[in-house]
């Protein structure tokens, strides 16, 4: 057994009951014979989140992963922000220095980039894309669509840019009109990151406010039909989250290109409504477990300075999911 002092780590977000992160990180600590503890903390409000950051600053908690809905809000509550998070405008990892300064990092972008590279490579003619060759096949990477405008969506924009996508379109349910979209902080940030923004494409119960809103909705649908990649970056379909049909209903499924790739950042349940719709049509699609493991592995190394036992973490996550879903 390691002589290391026992430290507390955790996941902070709302909801967190679906998470396999405690099982995954606990397995990683065991693999390195570390006595550390990892727990999930359900933190619904900004005030409670600020108190959680204070607990890290005080040394009560050594570090944390950050999930929905706090990846953007956390940026203003820490002492320092690593370049990985500055560039995206969102963070998913916290760690305190010896001087008790809390630093925010983003490990989502690289983890998602790696997962998308594998997905795109396995869908390409000729087999797998060469490992780490993220610039390959960019000639057929033209249009990406991202659903959502939170921290995970910002990470998706950054990952798509790293993979060579030329046009990236973003929409989210709260953008009920062009005006709401343009006035939204998230909309402005998405534009700063180089994405095109569009109002939510389904007509809501209220009247559409302007002709420009109608035009942008139609443009989004046309863009999606021609997309090479569609990323679902909301909590829709997640265990304990909003219904997945909120997202599946806006996609023109029967008009999509047969070569399109789809990725759902949700991993629990393993098959979301988004993935089910894609697979029923024989489209190439994957869920978010690989990204979860990738970002967690980077978190582990940030906290401990040790190489992450990636396969141990993946196996623990898969086992936790099987137990949660009754092996369905």
C-alpha positions, 0 to 999 in steps of 0.5 A: 500500500502506498504511503501517500496521504489519503486525499478526497477527489470528486465530481461536481454537477447536477445531476450526478446520480448517473455518473460512473466517475466514482467507480472509474477513479476509484479503480484507478487509485487502487491500480496505483495503490493510492488511498484516495477517495472519489465521490460524486457531489450533487451541487445544483446552485451557483452558491453551492458551487462556490462553496465547493471551490472554497473547500478545494482552496482550503484543502478539504478536497484535493481536486474535482471533475466538473460536469453539467451545468457548471463547466462555464460558471466554474471559470469565474470562481477559481484563482487561475485558468489553464490555457486549455480552458481559456481557449474554450471558455469552459473547464471540467477539471479543478486542482489546487496547488500547494499555495492553495490556488485553485486552477481550472483545466479542460481535458474534454477537448483532447479526449473528444478529439481523439474519440472523433478521430477514431470514429471518423477513421473507422467510417472512412474507406480503407479502414482506421485512420492512422493513430494521432494523424488528426490532419488526415482526410480533412478534405472530406471534413467539411461540415459539423453540426453541434447540438447544445451550447454549454461547456461540452458543446464549446469543447466540441467546437474546439475538437472539430476545429482541431480535426479540420472542419471548415464549417461548424453550426451550433443550435440549442433549445434556449435560442428560441429566436434570432434575438435570443440567440444573438443576446445569449452569452453562449451564442456570442461565445460560440461565434467567437470560437468560430461557429455559425449559430442558428435558432432552435429549428423546430417551431415552438408553441409561441409565434416565430418572432421574425423572418430571419428566424425562419430563414436561419431555421431552414438554413440549419436543416439544410446544413444538417442534411449535408453534414459530415458529423453531428454531435449531440452535446446536451444532457437530453437522453441522459439518465435523469436528464431531459427527454432525448426526443427533444434532440432527435425531433430536430434532425432530418433523419431520413435525409442525412447522408449515408456517410455521416458520423454521429456522436452522442456525448451522453454515455448513460444509458449506453444507447440513447434515443439519439443513438437508437435513431442513428443505428436504426438507419444504419448510420455510423454512431458512437456514445460518449463513454470513450470521451469520458474515459479519456478526459478522466485519464487526463484528470488522474494524471493532473492530480497524481502525476502518474500515468493513468491506467486507462484500460482499468478505468474503462473496464470499471466504467463499463462494469458500473454501466452494466450494473446500473442498466441491469445488463441490458 
